[in-house]
Amino acid sequence: MFKFVDEYRDKDLCRRLAEGIIGISKKPFTIMEVCGGHTMSIRKNGIHKLIGSNIKLVSGPGCPVCVTSQKDIDKAIALARLNNVVVCTFGDMVDVPGTSVTLAEVKAEKGNVRVVYSVQDVLSFAKNEPDKHFVFIGIGFETTAPTIAAAIMQAKAEKIKNFSVLALNKTMPAALKAVLEDKDAKINALISPGHVSTITGTGIYKFIVDDLRISCCVAGFEPADILRAIYLLAELRENNKVSLINAYERAVKENGNEKAKYIMYEVFDSADAEWRGFGVIPASGLRIRKEFADLDAEKIFKIDVGASKEIKGCICGDILRGIKEPKNCKLFGQKCTPMKPQGACMVSSEGTCAAWYKYGE
């Protein structure tokens, strides 16, 4: 392993890896890069153009903003319209279209919305402004869930009564199973998410190899990381082998971060969750345990959003399932741009449509 990030961006190394991929890859196959961070890096560095015509890269459901369902976006908007309630969220979420408006538009209408960098920011607000109730919109996968869980534990211990979480966090295994079992997707291998794997470890992908007979390679986010992962998957494919490979050894261990996982499951239970593009996936979400019910926004507030509707023509759900690409969308680059996004995949900094728009096909 290298010591410095520049070594993972070395042009000669990347060229050799790309040439190796082209040289070894004789059978056409499709690799899904699950994480939105991988999608951005692939597009930014033109990796999809370097690896020859036999390998197709498609994006998966690894963008936490993108997979948040329309109904859950509408819940956040409904909370922001309540008196003395302040909704706090990461920046990408404010521009995701709900059924009728965005959180940004609610804020412009003098709604109570604040953009934060961390859940700890929200705890600080709650301590300093006791006359308001602060709701943190908890999105993300196993990567962010432990920090949210730790904040809930802290609020409980410090008896902070005007803080709660709308728990929308999701977990990867069940969603990946749904993707890979979709007959329309036809995925032959996975580049597994690096950040998630630092928490979970590599074991969560074992069932994909053992039961579904699909190879997985955990990868980092630099160009050489991704090219190495593609090479290793191509090598397995050509040798008719299926395996689980950790190619992000500098950050990911087999068992992940045990302390983070302990904290996460002290606060959360596994639960069914609704994903954009998939509907409800059993046991793919995290629900706040009853011991912390006084910090669960769904328990504290009556949130009634009625019937939620997607924007007509948006195919973000199909893109997240790996069965379509941004170029298949009639809205892409026309009615749907980063300045006026029609779907979550154009909003998020990890969204597939945002990556295609920024860096080109």
Buried (B, 14 or more C-beta within 10 A) or exposed (E): EEEEEEEBBBEEBBEBBBBBBBEBBEEEBBBBBBBBBBBBBBBEBBBBEBBBEBBBBBBBBBBBBBBBBBBBBBBBBBBBBBEEBBBBBBBBBBBBBBBEBBBBBBBEEEBBBBBBEBBBBBBEBBBEEEEBBBBBBBBBBBBBBBBBBBBBBBBBEEEBEBBBBBBBBBBBBBBBBBBBEBEEBBBBBBBBBBBBBBBBBBEBBEEBBEEBEBBBBBBBBBBBBBBBBBBBBBBBBEEEEBEBBBBBEEBBBEEBBEEBBEBBBBBBEBBEBBBBBBEEBEEBBBBBBEEBEBBBBBEBBEBEBEEBEBBEEBBBBBBBBBBBBBEEBEBBBEBBBBEEBBBBBBBBBBBBBBBBBEBEE
